[in-house]
Structure formats: C-alpha cells, structure tokens
C-alpha cells in the first residue's frame, strides 16, 4: 500500500480544497493517522471506499477521544546574547489549546487486503458545537459504533439513520466517557477501597449500619 | 413431642411421624424451580450446573421455568447493569410467593470487576432481598450447588408460625418491591432503604 503522504496527495487531488493533516505517532507502533476536516469527510470517505486503487470497504472500528482544554508546552532553541556571548538557550513556550472531541475510524480493504488507514475528525469544541458528519451512509457497519460514541461522548452525527443512545437509557443526560463526567455518589459501602475510591468512600464513613 | 427413639423405630416399620411443618418444608425444599434467565457469564456456569455432570436435578430443581409465574427461585447469574435492573426487579415482582433469590457471582453481589463503572449496579441486594450470596467470578457449579443446599437448609428451618415465620405466611410482609426509574444521572432511587442499608466497612489501615 502507498504511504500516508502519497495517500494524502491523492486525496487532495481527488477532493479539491480538502484540508488534510498527518497526525504523527511517537509510540512504538508508529501508526500515523489522517486528520480530516468535517466538511470534506463524506467526500473523502466515499473516495477511500470507491477508488479502485484504495477500496477501503471495511470500517473495522470507530471510537471516540475526549480532549480537555490543555496547556501545551513546546521547547524551542533560541539564540540569545548573554554577557556578550551568544548562547543557545532552550525556552519553553506555553500554548493554550481548546478542548474538542475526536472520532477515529480504522479502515481496511477486504478486496485489496491492505490497511489500516486511520482517519480522524474533530469537533469545534466540547460544548455546543459537537456535530460531525456520519459516515454510516458510506460504511454501514459504523451505525452502532457511532451510536455508542453519541451515547458515551456526546458527538452528534449528522446524517446518521438512527441516532439514539445504545448503552444508557433514554433520558440519561451525561456522557460517561467524557473526562469531566461526574458519576453518582454511591460509595456508601466500599469494603476494599483504595486510592480515589477510598477518598470517595470516606465521605460516607459513619453512615453504615451493623448487619 | 414424639420420642426420637420411638420415631426411629416407627420409621423402620414404614410409619413416619413428623410435624406438619417438617412435611411442608420437606416438600417445598425439594421442588424449588428456578427462573430460566441469565445475565452474563455466570449463566454459563448455571447452565453447566443443570446439566448431567453436576446435575441440579438431584435437588429437585431441574425444571428451569421460562415464566416467572411458575418459578420459586431467581438465580441472578451475572452482571446487573443499571439499564437491566428494573427488568430484573419486575421479574422478581411477578414471581408468586414463596420466592427466593440467589445472587450468583461477584457482579450480582457487589458489581464485581465493574463496581466503579458508570453503568453497573453495585449488587442486586440494593433493591430486592437476597437469600444466598455466592462469591466467585464466575462461581464454579459446586459453589452454586452449595448455595442451593444452603437455601434448602434455610427453607427446612422455617417455622410456619410466630414472628420469625417466612414472608409468604405473613399477610403484612411485602411481596413486591418498588421498581427504580431511569433518572437523568442514575437510577431513582439508587437503592431501596427498606431492603438495603450500607454495612459498616471495616478498614484495617
């Protein structure tokens, strides 16, 4: 299979004006992924599925990631004159990054036996603007997994045929896989508590009754 | 009271002298029919228990009933998710008295490995009275048999009159228990205080 750079330029040629970005991966797996703009996502997905050299006909996995607001630290080497001598000094620059929700699709080709290609989409923020286009019309198998992401992360997939909660019930208001999810305080009885659970259980101490 | 030696002597002649209570409990404890349902992997062990190798039929409990109306025993075999809990309690309410509950496995008694999860009930005993708890993940069929024998012992020891009489002989005792509703953040109420109180957690540190 062609490299991700080749795939990126091929997609840019096929979908005019598509904004794509390669997300590096420093981990041992080195699996890089392609960040896709939400507006181009359906056209890109269609191309990935239908182009005769690509034929990504199988979306094996769809998952979500919750990125909170964060302060990113970058180290830069800056030349400075200190006491009349020019020196290289490392400076740390802090950047604020607004949080967002991310959806990750793992694509394979059954026909050409290659893959995976990983594409990501990001929402504008974690509050109101959590809409992303559904890729269920392209890959039918995404239906339940997008429902699960809707349920647990709160991403709203436009164009999904049946967007309902799948694990939690209708009327449940939270999104439990978000990092700022506050769970119900039911730590009345924790016989083997430790760490975080112990802290939560201590609030209930003295409430127990002898059986 | 009949003399024990006389009773033994009579039984050798094929005459059984016993109290009505004993006869009643003997009959009930040997025909406990479980409700046929399972929630997770513990159900596989429950099925194994009912099959030829472990043979739950030896205890008169081989008839797993597909309807709660015909069942005496609810084996809560597996993880009770919060979404499933109201249905489990509804099934229990639909069972006629006398009825018993065995909470089978770590999940059913406490939430088990999913205890701190957002979607798992921390033990079915928060909503319905449980007669026998079995730990294990999953418990072996022998453990379920032991729980069953424990339940039989419990039935055998019930007295038909007095303050300690079982629930089904007490007109004022409840037979149905409130079904929790799906709330915005959790089940409402999170437990039934008539049935469950948090025990005192003993910390050794």
Interface residues (C-beta under 8 A of the other chain):
Chain A: X167 X168 X169 X170 X171 X172 X173 X174 X176 X181 X183 X184 X186 X188 X189 X190 X191 X193 X197 X201 X204 X205 X207 X208 X209 X210 X211
Chain B: X82 X83 X116 X118 X119 X122 X182 X183 X184 X185 X186 X190 X191 X197 X198 X199 X200 X201 X202 X203
